[in-house]
């Protein structure tokens, strides 16, 4: 039943009534299933080695996660983060050819980023590929040899419109300068989308755990989805099925790395309920927009602004857990209040937070940042992670009091008491118990 290429499935499985899909288990033609956990698949010299942290991209080696030519694969996992699953559905339903290779004509970045010395340090960037946007350029000789190397970063340009900025223009807080802010209030930005590419020894070191521990936990907690995590310790790179990062750059990109020009940065973790739909239970959207305003102001005085948006919904616990916690908070005895804010999350999720800010500064090092003049965040975890990674922070900017929705007082006071940056004294346990949120209307 097996051959040197892996598995040869000839068994027939029951086909659900009404199904029209061809599968490995149904047609007359049996199909090869390549088990990547068989190391003999990779003994081929066609798989290029990766030396993480090398300055020369060809010496570093390309990330090859495509399944179009399995002998070239030199990593664990698949491209596109969680969207690999939709790609699988597209292939299964016959709308996407599994051997499709992207035509990368005209897809090059709109602005240049790097390379910087941080790219050549195996410990500075461990959670994505710094060369991810330059694939077509730096790996051209290998692409010409038919290696299917795909970008894991894309950089484009956009005009963005935020209703709050119209108000800021009317209030004279920002000006229409015709370059960064167009007449009518459109913001001109360059933005980068980044997919996760984990260098497992580096991720393990950042979290202070053994690489083997992290491999086993990843294998088990994904239901055994990636056997190579435990069978292929020689493969050091893992493309996890998680969301990525989007970076919004305002102003002159060259100002980001110029020590004589100011830089404003907000690092924001996704909160769909507030960011998109305007929920008033937290400060996410108002603080994000305040960050955009600070970025515009800093760009307009000759500097630059950077908003980094991480897909780590609900402190990376996910939205289902988040909504369960909202209910638990609002239905608990004594109602939603700041002194019980963190314990309700812990009751449901088992932890208060799973964002692991230790990996967050990578994106700042990719941008070549060494100093942040205005850091638009009160998070002590983000601040500590950035400063511990070697970036200087000059000023921390809290959210203005008048931008905090009434129902979000519970969250912000609880966070300040737990160590968030504040210019005022934090509340005592008795004071926190008096900060109450709205009840549910049952
Ligand atoms: Zn929020």
Boltz pocket constraint, residues with backbone or C-beta under 6 A from the ligand:
constraints:
  - pocket:
      binder: B
      contacts: [[A, 271], [A, 274], [A, 275], [A, 282], [A, 283], [A, 284], [A, 285]]
      max_distance: 6.0
